[in-house]
Amino acid sequence: MIISPAAAHAEALQSGAGAVLRRCLARRGMLHSECEAVDQIVLEPHARIDHRGRAGVDEAWFVLSGTVTVDECDSAPWSLHAGQLMLSPAGARPHLSTGDLPVTLLLLATLPDRYAAQLPPRIPELHHD
């Protein structure tokens, strides 16, 4: 995994009143796997993520610090706290927002099974007895 603290590898997004910083930790080209991306996301107080720009992938959101509010179209808003994980299937686009404190998240985006099954075989193959 390539991790760089360089500002050139971080994307600052303005969303709502607070800023969103997305740092790429790895992309599919680096991984040769079903994993599309691994990102660290830092949300400043009162920030909101409405559109992440990565459609058609399953997402796992892990809260490293803080609390984020999740707003989905089919349910009332709910909270996700440090140490908790939210799985979001492709097509679901929940909105994430912070309160008065910053939040740090780890985002793992993976290809849905229907696409992952089309990937070429991995080399070397691991055989189990």
N, C-alpha and C positions, 0 to 999 in steps of 0.2 A: 504494500500500500504506500502510495506517495502522499506525504502530508507536508504542506508548505505553509509557513506563517506569512508568506509574502502577500502584500496587499493586492498584487496583480491576480492572485488566485481566489480572491474573495469578491463577491458580488453584493453591493449594497443596494437594497430596494427600499424605496419610500412607500409606505402603505399606512394610511390613516395618520395618526399623530406621531407614531413612533417608527423608528427605522428597523429594518430587517436585514441582517447580515447573513449571507449564505456562503459557506466555504466548502468547496469541493474537496472531499477526501479521496474519492476514487470514482471512476466512470467505467462503463462496460468495456470499453476498449482496453482498459488496464486489467480487467478481471477474467475475461473469457468464461462467463458464467451467466446464470439467469439474473444476476444482480445488475441492474441498470445504473444505480448510483448510490453512493454513500456520502451524505452531506451533514455538516454541522451547521445548525441554524441558531442564531442568537437574535432574540426579539427584545427590543427595548421596551420600557413601559409604554402601555397604550398602543402597541403595534398590532397589526392584523394582517394575516395572510389570506388573501381572497383567491388568488390564482397562482399556481406554482409553475405553470408552463410545461408540465410533464404529464401529458394525457396518456391513458392506456396502460398504466402500470399499477401494480399493487404496491401499497406503501405501508411500512411499519414505522410509527412515530414513537420514539422513546424519549421521555422527559428526563434530562440529566439534572436540571435544577429549575426550581420555580413551579408555577402552576399556570396552565393554559386553559382557556375556555374553548370548548369545541361546540360549534353551531352547525348542525346538520339539518337539511330540509325536512326530514321526517320525524324529528324529535326536538324536545326542549333542550336548550343549551346545557351542557354539563362540564365538569372540571376534570382535568387530567393532571395529576401531581407528579413530583419528582419520583423516579423509580417505577412509574407506570408506563405501559405500552398500549398504543392504539393501533389496531390493524384496520386499514382502509382499502377495500378492494377497488380494482380499476373501475372507473366510472363514478365512484363516490368522491365528491369534492367537498369535504367539510372545511369550514372556515375556522381558522385558529386565531385567537386574540389573547392579549395579556392584560393584566390589571396594572397595579401601581409598581410592580417589581419586574425586572427582566427575567427572561426564560431562555434556557439553552436546551436545544433538542438535537437528537440524532435521527436523521431520516434515512431509511433504507428502502430504496425503490427497486422492485423486482418485476420481471416480465411475468404476465399471467401464464398459467400452465399451457394454454392453447398456443402461445408463441414459443415458450421454452422448449416444447416438444419438437419444434422445428430446427433447433440449434444443431450444429454438427456435433458428432461424438467428441468427448474429451479424450485427449491423449496425454499421458498414458491412461488407459482404462484400468480401473481397479476391480479385480475379480475377488469375490468372496466365496469361501468354501461352504 
